[in-house]
Amino acid sequence: MKKKSYTVFLYSILGFSIIANHIHTAVAAWSSHPQENTPICTMPEQQGNPQMISDGAGGAIITWEDRRNIHFDIYAQRIDAQGNILWGKGGVPVCAALENQIKPRIISDGAGGAFITWHDIRNGTDNADVYAQRLDAQGKPLWTINGITLCNEPNAQNSPIITTDGAGGAIIIWQDYRTNYADLYAQRINNEGEALWVNNGKLVCGVSGTQGNVVVINDGVGGAIFAWQDFRRNYADIYAQRIDGSGTMLWDKYGVPVSTAVGHANFPVITSNGAEGAIMAWVDTRNGNNDVFAQQVDSNGAVQWRENGIPVCTSKGNQNLPVIASDNAGGALLAWWDMRSGESDVYAQHIDLTGKALWKENGQAICVESGIQNYVSIASDGHGNAMLVWNDDRDRSFDVYAQFVDAKGVSKWKNNGVACCTATDNQGFPSFIIDDKDNAIITWQDSRYRDKSYWDIFAQTINGEGLLGE
């Protein structure tokens, strides 16, 4: 072959390889190796506290706290089903106002975008306020740059959380110190960002003592159900309230008691019972250590199980920070980190609509590896099965592991979980979504590039067979 012809042939082959490789990258950006993963944001300084929702098209929208500009701001990124970044390198700013913006929470807007709310101190460190923004499917802010004000009353408004109103808008609730005491207020906004209830929020609970650690779900008919930790007595109790779409409280004026047992009831979590009511779980010290208890409240605010709740786990040692998901059959799937062995492990339980435990008494072991397993998350696939994701330091630095459990409590993947991220240094605080085909996307904060930035945001996909990148 002549030299010129050979050169043309060689460049043709190279060109084809480059094109083929480019096509492969475009359709398969996810990594299949737990030490690689997909970077969501690796900008300078710290990115952390990632929160994630489905984008409704097989991908995800992720929001986080971001310190690239000295103060913490709120940024977001969208990733498609193939792992391709859609909103530009480093994400789009949700809020880059002066001072710190932290604790973002996110829900879908039902149109491919997202509603995001956060705790904002642009008006002074002792005068935190609540703001929100809506992003469209292209990452464009649809409301005022740096967000709309939901509440700017005197003193601090902290830690807002958010749920859909089922009509294209959102309901947000927060802890509020406008009276110098910690009360709970809420606001409903439509898809244009207009407040639908009283200016600066509707009072949810203003009884004496501190109300905080609030959680929320939508009630399925335009309103919301809240549960919180309540110090109106000497002990922390769990109370709940339901509010309709017009802002009217539907249960007792100051909330219904979910648990007022002796000892403290802390860290409530909540999920729907599918019938305009809710199932709640919490950490409970009535027995002298941390246990997990649960209760169901119907649409009228009446408790359905044993007074002050049923025991989910009362094993020896402490059980901490439960998480919960609906089983879509009126019951709930729960998980927690558990110290019965002397080290922190992951356990789970399935409770039916009557409060009966369907798995092993005191919970099914999900991961009992050496070292610490904690900060577990759980989600249902809609068919009674569950996926769990957690922090795991079995190899002496924290990594991210996952497990898939069927409706009978049988773990379907590798014993003690599949490694989703084993990169250098620490990875932690994972958040994830799962679809009805058992495909999941996981995100977390990651310190593999500690020399360049303390924490970054990474993501990984895993399918129903426990395989990464497929």
C-alpha positions as a printed NumPy array, in Angstrom:
array([[  0.   ,   0.   ,   0.   ],
       [  1.343,   3.46 ,  -0.836],
       [  2.215,   5.716,   2.031],
       [ -0.498,   8.273,   1.154],
       [ -3.178,   5.595,   0.882],
       [ -2.048,   4.025,   4.136],
       [ -2.215,   7.422,   5.858],
       [ -5.759,   8.029,   4.579],
       [ -6.722,   4.503,   5.704],
       [ -5.15 ,   5.033,   9.134],
       [ -6.883,   8.358,   9.678],
       [-10.163,   6.853,   8.517],
       [ -9.84 ,   4.089,  11.101],
       [ -8.842,   6.608,  13.805],
       [-11.71 ,   8.871,  12.832],
       [-14.157,   6.014,  13.03 ],
       [-12.772,   5.045,  16.437],
       [-13.107,   8.599,  17.723],
       [-16.674,   8.872,  16.416],
       [-17.574,   5.458,  17.791],
       [-16.036,   6.32 ,  21.142],
       [-17.884,   9.637,  21.187],
       [-21.171,   7.888,  20.45 ],
       [-20.463,   5.332,  23.176],
       [-19.725,   8.127,  25.639],
       [-22.914,   9.945,  24.703],
       [-25.124,   6.937,  25.336],
       [-23.229,   5.329,  28.212],
       [-21.736,   8.036,  30.436],
       [-22.272,   5.986,  33.579],
       [-19.291,   4.094,  34.952],
       [-19.504,   0.399,  35.767],
       [-16.643,   0.596,  38.288],
       [-17.239,   1.628,  41.936],
       [-13.991,   3.606,  42.057],
       [-14.955,   5.847,  39.132],
       [-18.612,   7.018,  39.232],
       [-20.025,  10.12 ,  37.548],
       [-18.97 ,  13.58 ,  38.776],
       [-21.908,  15.935,  39.264],
       [-19.924,  18.862,  40.635],
       [-16.168,  19.075,  41.32 ],
       [-15.865,  22.852,  41.503],
       [-13.39 ,  24.401,  43.987],
       [-14.267,  24.49 ,  47.681],
       [-17.048,  22.457,  49.248],
       [-20.199,  20.918,  47.786],
       [-22.393,  18.886,  50.117],
       [-25.811,  17.842,  51.386],
       [-27.112,  16.595,  48.004],
       [-30.857,  16.084,  47.565],
       [-32.374,  14.375,  44.524],
       [-35.626,  13.754,  42.661],
       [-36.547,  11.994,  39.434],
       [-36.741,  14.186,  36.329],
       [-39.63 ,  12.059,  35.074],
       [-37.628,  10.826,  32.086],
       [-35.287,   8.252,  33.626],
       [-32.797,  10.794,  34.913],
       [-32.539,  12.967,  38.01 ],
       [-32.293,  16.527,  39.276],
       [-29.825,  17.063,  42.122],
       [-29.463,  20.132,  44.331],
       [-26.772,  20.861,  46.942],
       [-25.002,  23.434,  49.119],
       [-22.049,  24.96 ,  47.263],
       [-19.187,  27.08 ,  48.602],
       [-17.374,  27.905,  45.335],
       [-18.041,  31.632,  45.984],
       [-16.853,  31.688,  49.644],
       [-20.366,  31.662,  51.129],
       [-22.695,  28.702,  50.73 ],
       [-25.043,  28.988,  47.76 ],
       [-27.571,  26.569,  46.292],
       [-26.798,  24.888,  42.951],
       [-28.52 ,  22.204,  40.89 ],
       [-27.749,  19.772,  38.068],
       [-29.789,  17.486,  35.85 ],
       [-28.462,  14.128,  34.672],
       [-30.184,  11.98 ,  32.064],
       [-30.83 ,   8.237,  32.093],
       [-27.488,   7.577,  30.351],
       [-25.516,   9.607,  32.888],
       [-24.993,  12.694,  30.715],
       [-24.812,  16.071,  32.448],
       [-27.484,  18.375,  30.995],
       [-27.107,  21.717,  32.77 ],
       [-23.444,  22.556,  32.118],
       [-20.272,  21.916,  34.044],
       [-20.682,  22.59 ,  37.749],
       [-24.46 ,  22.991,  37.612],
       [-26.709,  26.052,  37.57 ],
       [-27.124,  28.54 ,  40.435],
       [-30.451,  28.295,  42.223],
       [-29.46 ,  31.033,  44.639],
       [-26.149,  32.936,  44.794],
       [-27.302,  35.811,  47.018],
       [-25.113,  37.337,  49.713],
       [-24.221,  35.32 ,  52.812],
       [-25.172,  31.648,  53.265],
       [-27.975,  29.622,  51.745],
       [-28.186,  26.081,  53.156],
       [-30.407,  23.022,  53.691],
       [-31.997,  22.77 ,  50.233],
       [-35.028,  20.542,  49.75 ],
       [-36.437,  19.589,  46.359],
       [-39.573,  18.163,  44.733],
       [-40.661,  17.723,  41.129],
       [-42.765,  20.453,  39.517],
       [-44.486,  17.767,  37.42 ],
       [-43.202,  19.312,  34.183],
       [-39.597,  18.091,  34.062],
       [-38.293,  20.763,  36.411],
       [-38.18 ,  21.27 ,  40.169],
       [-39.246,  23.358,  43.138],
       [-36.387,  24.009,  45.578],
       [-36.619,  25.668,  48.994],
       [-33.861,  26.592,  51.454],
       [-32.818,  28.402,  54.626],
       [-31.348,  31.832,  53.727],
       [-29.399,  34.411,  55.812],
       [-28.976,  37.163,  53.192],
       [-30.794,  39.483,  55.629],
       [-28.526,  38.725,  58.592],
       [-27.186,  35.764,  60.514],
       [-29.83 ,  36.176,  63.251],
       [-32.617,  36.69 ,  60.736],
       [-32.692,  33.562,  58.58 ],
       [-35.597,  33.498,  56.126],
       [-37.255,  30.962,  53.83 ],
       [-36.9  ,  31.236,  50.046],
       [-37.844,  29.114,  47.054],
       [-37.164,  28.82 ,  43.326],
       [-38.56 ,  26.881,  40.393],
       [-36.278,  25.548,  37.649],
       [-37.582,  24.35 ,  34.314],
       [-36.355,  21.228,  32.505],
       [-33.439,  23.196,  31.025],
       [-32.309,  24.519,  34.422],
       [-33.656,  28.019,  33.842],
       [-35.037,  29.828,  36.909],
       [-38.698,  30.676,  36.357],
       [-39.128,  33.062,  39.285],
       [-37.135,  36.022,  40.649],
       [-33.366,  35.55 ,  40.44 ],
       [-32.085,  34.146,  43.745],
       [-35.575,  33.047,  44.7  ],
       [-38.879,  34.322,  46.025],
       [-39.405,  35.135,  49.694],
       [-41.758,  32.743,  51.474],
       [-41.22 ,  34.224,  54.924],
       [-39.11 ,  37.167,  56.126],
       [-40.677,  37.786,  59.528],
       [-38.343,  39.045,  62.302],
       [-36.011,  36.517,  63.909],
       [-35.132,  33.18 ,  62.343],
       [-37.101,  30.896,  60.054],
       [-35.229,  27.607,  59.736],
       [-35.015,  24.303,  57.912],
       [-37.894,  24.417,  55.404],
       [-39.216,  21.182,  53.918],
       [-41.478,  20.774,  50.911],
       [-44.109,  18.562,  49.314],
       [-46.338,  18.8  ,  46.261],
       [-49.864,  20.189,  46.509],
       [-50.968,  17.851,  43.707],
       [-52.028,  20.818,  41.548],
       [-48.725,  21.98 ,  40.072],
       [-47.637,  23.879,  43.175],
       [-46.034,  23.138,  46.527],
       [-46.559,  23.278,  50.289],
       [-43.598,  24.326,  52.44 ],
       [-43.315,  24.15 ,  56.238],
       [-40.58 ,  25.52 ,  58.505],
       [-39.562,  26.197,  62.109],
       [-40.282,  29.846,  62.967],
       [-38.989,  32.103,  65.802],
       [-41.017,  35.243,  65.023],
       [-42.434,  35.12 ,  68.587],
       [-39.006,  34.16 ,  70.033],
       [-40.296,  30.608,  70.481],
       [-39.921,  27.787,  67.969],
       [-43.288,  27.313,  66.258],
       [-44.278,  25.793,  62.921],
       [-45.591,  27.762,  59.936],
       [-46.495,  26.73 ,  56.392],
       [-47.176,  28.261,  52.979],
       [-48.67 ,  27.036,  49.741],
       [-47.447,  28.413,  46.415],
       [-48.687,  27.869,  42.879],
       [-46.521,  27.194,  39.825],
       [-46.02 ,  30.944,  39.324],
       [-44.568,  31.325,  42.804],
       [-47.611,  33.13 ,  44.181],
       [-48.43 ,  32.605,  47.864],
       [-51.909,  31.097,  48.281],
       [-52.198,  31.365,  52.059],
       [-51.697,  34.278,  54.446],
       [-48.591,  36.434,  53.933],
       [-45.5  ,  34.972,  55.672],
       [-47.21 ,  31.689,  56.335],
       [-50.018,  29.94 ,  58.167],
       [-49.506,  28.959,  61.809],
       [-49.436,  25.148,  62.079],
       [-48.498,  24.811,  65.746],
       [-47.868,  27.644,  68.204],
       [-48.242,  25.858,  71.522],
       [-45.695,  26.45 ,  74.318],
       [-42.305,  24.782,  74.102],
       [-40.248,  24.032,  71.027],
       [-41.597,  22.41 ,  67.891],
       [-39.   ,  21.179,  65.395],
       [-37.604,  18.32 ,  63.294],
       [-40.739,  18.55 ,  61.155],
       [-41.468,  16.129,  58.29 ],
       [-44.184,  16.307,  55.639],
       [-46.073,  14.35 ,  52.97 ],
       [-48.904,  15.359,  50.666],
       [-52.297,  13.907,  51.636],
       [-53.255,  13.055,  48.06 ],
       [-56.123,  15.553,  47.845],
       [-54.362,  18.937,  47.73 ],
       [-53.24 ,  19.219,  51.334],
       [-50.43 ,  17.935,  53.539],
       [-49.764,  15.97 ,  56.731],
       [-46.988,  17.108,  59.08 ],
       [-45.323,  15.345,  61.997],
       [-42.829,  16.896,  64.396],
       [-40.916,  16.642,  67.653],
       [-42.755,  18.642,  70.319],
       [-41.529,  19.92 ,  73.733],
       [-44.828,  21.242,  75.125],
       [-44.203,  18.859,  78.054],
       [-40.914,  18.07 ,  79.79 ],
       [-40.235,  15.285,  77.302],
       [-40.024,  15.346,  73.532],
       [-43.207,  13.896,  72.03 ],
       [-44.426,  13.324,  68.481],
       [-47.422,  15.292,  67.198],
       [-49.076,  15.537,  63.796],
       [-51.404,  17.833,  61.867],
       [-53.242,  17.824,  58.546],
       [-53.885,  20.961,  56.495],
       [-56.093,  21.222,  53.425],
       [-55.433,  23.128,  50.208],
       [-57.074,  26.294,  51.554],
       [-54.84 ,  26.359,  54.649],
       [-57.449,  25.042,  57.096],
       [-56.234,  22.772,  59.899],
       [-58.241,  19.543,  59.803],
       [-57.186,  17.974,  63.087],
       [-56.929,  19.301,  66.662],
       [-55.837,  22.944,  66.88 ],
       [-52.359,  22.153,  68.223],
       [-51.97 ,  18.788,  66.532],
       [-52.85 ,  15.23 ,  67.506],
       [-50.534,  13.278,  69.855],
       [-48.84 ,  10.405,  68.057],
       [-46.67 ,   9.428,  71.007],
       [-46.568,  10.938,  74.497],
       [-44.935,   7.988,  76.241],
       [-42.413,   8.509,  79.048],
       [-38.98 ,   9.385,  77.671],
       [-38.07 ,  11.264,  74.532],
       [-39.464,  10.638,  71.053],
       [-37.076,  12.055,  68.468],
       [-36.345,  12.25 ,  64.737],
       [-39.775,  11.498,  63.243],
       [-40.171,  10.229,  59.679],
       [-43.403,   9.947,  57.703],
       [-44.968,   8.24 ,  54.689],
       [-48.46 ,   7.992,  53.235],
       [-50.845,   5.158,  54.142],
       [-52.53 ,   5.62 ,  50.75 ],
       [-55.844,   6.652,  52.333],
       [-55.311,  10.351,  53.231],
       [-53.523,   9.351,  56.422],
       [-49.935,   8.615,  57.379],
       [-47.54 ,   6.188,  59.022],
       [-44.854,   7.704,  61.217],
       [-41.79 ,   6.264,  62.923],
       [-39.315,   7.746,  65.39 ],
       [-36.489,   7.065,  67.859],
       [-38.   ,   6.334,  71.283],
       [-36.315,   6.199,  74.72 ],
       [-39.227,   4.873,  76.832],
       [-37.261,   1.662,  77.509],
       [-34.06 ,   3.397,  78.597],
       [-32.244,   3.233,  75.276],
       [-32.973,   4.209,  71.677],
       [-35.623,   2.01 ,  70.061],
       [-37.762,   2.46 ,  66.95 ],
       [-41.532,   2.843,  67.293],
       [-44.247,   3.555,  64.719],
       [-47.853,   4.707,  64.522],
       [-50.564,   5.061,  61.866],
       [-52.915,   8.051,  61.854],
       [-56.03 ,   7.968,  59.666],
       [-57.499,  10.797,  57.579],
       [-59.341,  12.17 ,  60.631],
       [-56.261,  12.216,  62.861],
       [-57.197,   9.11 ,  64.861],
       [-54.354,   6.752,  65.805],
       [-54.879,   3.252,  64.417],
       [-52.387,   1.162,  66.321],
       [-51.498,   0.772,  69.977],
       [-51.55 ,   3.973,  72.07 ],
       [-48.164,   5.72 ,  71.804],
       [-47.15 ,   3.464,  68.937],
       [-46.011,  -0.079,  68.241],
       [-42.426,  -1.302,  68.708],
       [-40.587,  -1.811,  65.438],
       [-37.297,  -2.675,  67.109],
       [-36.544,  -2.947,  70.837],
       [-33.387,  -5.012,  70.539],
       [-30.477,  -4.4  ,  72.893],
       [-28.251,  -1.45 ,  72.121],
       [-29.404,   1.706,  70.401],
       [-31.371,   1.978,  67.177],
       [-30.898,   5.307,  65.426],
       [-32.352,   7.565,  62.743],
       [-35.094,   5.462,  61.136],
       [-36.136,   6.06 ,  57.532],
       [-39.439,   5.086,  55.954],
       [-41.158,   4.451,  52.628],
       [-44.662,   3.375,  51.644],
       [-45.134,  -0.231,  50.512],
       [-48.048,   0.97 ,  48.316],
       [-50.384,  -1.449,  50.105],
       [-51.225,   0.629,  53.176],
       [-48.112,  -0.401,  55.111],
       [-44.536,   0.809,  55.374],
       [-40.933,  -0.241,  54.838],
       [-38.499,   0.965,  57.497],
       [-34.739,   0.893,  58.029],
       [-32.369,   2.185,  60.699],
       [-28.829,   1.82 ,  61.95 ],
       [-28.574,  -0.593,  64.816],
       [-26.045,  -1.07 ,  67.639],
       [-27.207,  -4.476,  68.963],
       [-23.861,  -6.04 ,  67.976],
       [-21.802,  -3.242,  69.534],
       [-21.09 ,  -1.798,  66.087],
       [-23.442,   0.11 ,  63.83 ],
       [-25.256,  -2.156,  61.316],
       [-28.252,  -1.742,  59.005],
       [-31.589,  -3.416,  59.759],
       [-35.027,  -3.147,  58.156],
       [-38.659,  -4.104,  58.75 ],
       [-41.908,  -4.294,  56.761],
       [-45.119,  -3.368,  58.612],
       [-48.539,  -3.984,  57.088],
       [-51.595,  -1.73 ,  57.398],
       [-52.587,  -3.367,  60.704],
       [-49.177,  -2.73 ,  62.257],
       [-48.046,  -6.333,  61.981],
       [-44.317,  -6.905,  61.393],
       [-43.899,  -9.082,  58.294],
       [-40.184,  -9.76 ,  58.617],
       [-38.028, -11.089,  61.442],
       [-38.815,  -9.824,  64.937],
       [-36.773,  -6.673,  65.678],
       [-35.856,  -6.366,  62.032],
       [-34.116,  -8.116,  59.188],
       [-30.331,  -7.726,  59.015],
       [-29.377,  -5.932,  55.798],
       [-25.694,  -5.335,  56.477],
       [-23.725,  -6.652,  59.467],
       [-20.228,  -6.222,  58.069],
       [-17.343,  -5.165,  60.295],
       [-16.976,  -1.448,  60.88 ],
       [-19.717,   1.159,  60.792],
       [-22.795,   1.157,  58.592],
       [-25.023,   4.205,  59.096],
       [-27.084,   6.987,  57.501],
       [-29.227,   4.503,  55.602],
       [-31.844,   5.611,  53.047],
       [-34.774,   3.509,  51.799],
       [-37.179,   3.627,  48.858],
       [-39.853,   1.316,  47.47 ],
       [-40.021,   0.209,  43.847],
       [-43.821,   0.292,  43.978],
       [-44.144,  -3.511,  44.107],
       [-43.472,  -4.127,  47.791],
       [-39.706,  -4.433,  47.318],
       [-37.182,  -1.994,  48.735],
       [-33.742,  -0.652,  47.976],
       [-31.451,   0.572,  50.75 ],
       [-28.315,   2.711,  50.454],
       [-25.924,   3.567,  53.291],
       [-22.509,   4.809,  54.461],
       [-20.095,   1.928,  55.061],
       [-16.542,   1.925,  56.457],
       [-15.817,  -1.819,  56.281],
       [-12.583,  -0.894,  54.459],
       [-11.598,   1.797,  56.986],
       [-12.93 ,   4.759,  55.03 ],
       [-16.561,   5.492,  54.345],
       [-17.948,   4.218,  51.037],
       [-21.447,   3.869,  49.589],
       [-23.165,   0.462,  49.507],
       [-26.632,  -0.704,  48.476],
       [-28.938,  -3.697,  48.813],
       [-32.239,  -4.76 ,  47.193],
       [-34.76 ,  -6.569,  49.413],
       [-37.886,  -8.314,  48.165],
       [-41.322,  -8.161,  49.786],
       [-40.43 , -11.14 ,  52.035],
       [-37.294,  -9.45 ,  53.373],
       [-34.851, -11.531,  51.324],
       [-31.733,  -9.687,  50.167],
       [-31.326, -10.236,  46.429],
       [-27.815,  -8.947,  45.87 ],
       [-24.406,  -9.82 ,  47.276],
       [-24.373, -10.59 ,  51.008],
       [-24.02 ,  -7.344,  53.009],
       [-24.545,  -5.197,  49.936],
       [-23.064,  -4.094,  46.61 ],
       [-20.31 ,  -1.472,  46.54 ],
       [-21.535,   1.575,  44.623],
       [-18.557,   3.774,  45.439],
       [-15.181,   2.7  ,  46.865],
       [-13.128,   5.667,  45.683],
       [-10.306,   6.995,  47.848],
       [-11.066,   8.879,  51.051],
       [-14.649,   9.239,  52.323],
       [-18.04 ,   9.202,  50.642],
       [-21.22 ,   9.767,  52.596],
       [-24.81 ,  10.924,  53.128],
       [-26.259,   9.213,  50.057],
       [-29.616,  10.097,  48.536],
       [-31.286,   8.08 ,  45.797],
       [-34.33 ,   7.447,  43.616],
       [-35.656,   4.184,  42.184],
       [-38.157,   3.548,  39.394],
       [-40.735,   0.784,  38.946],
       [-38.224,  -1.23 ,  36.889],
       [-35.775,  -1.263,  39.817],
       [-33.268,   1.087,  38.195],
       [-31.793,   3.512,  40.701],
       [-29.638,   6.637,  40.694],
       [-27.619,   7.396,  43.827],
       [-25.868,  10.655,  44.72 ],
       [-23.572,  11.513,  47.625],
       [-20.918,  13.924,  48.847],
       [-17.401,  12.748,  48.072],
       [-13.909,  13.699,  49.272],
       [-11.765,  11.784,  46.732],
       [-10.378,  15.139,  45.52 ],
       [ -9.67 ,  16.424,  49.024],
       [ -6.537,  18.238,  47.792],
       [ -8.68 ,  20.361,  45.442],
       [-11.978,  20.687,  47.308],
       [-13.13 ,  19.228,  50.6  ],
       [-16.353,  17.658,  49.309],
       [-17.734,  17.171,  45.793],
       [-20.93 ,  15.632,  44.454],
       [-20.882,  12.312,  42.569],
       [-23.556,   9.917,  41.298],
       [-23.945,   6.315,  40.173],
       [-26.65 ,   4.181,  38.608],
       [-27.404,   0.608,  39.62 ],
       [-30.003,  -1.738,  38.146],
       [-32.276,  -4.357,  39.685],
       [-29.591,  -7.023,  39.333],
       [-27.109,  -4.997,  41.392],
       [-24.995,  -4.063,  38.343],
       [-23.436,  -0.622,  38.086],
       [-23.693,   1.517,  34.986],
       [-26.402,  -0.545,  33.265]])
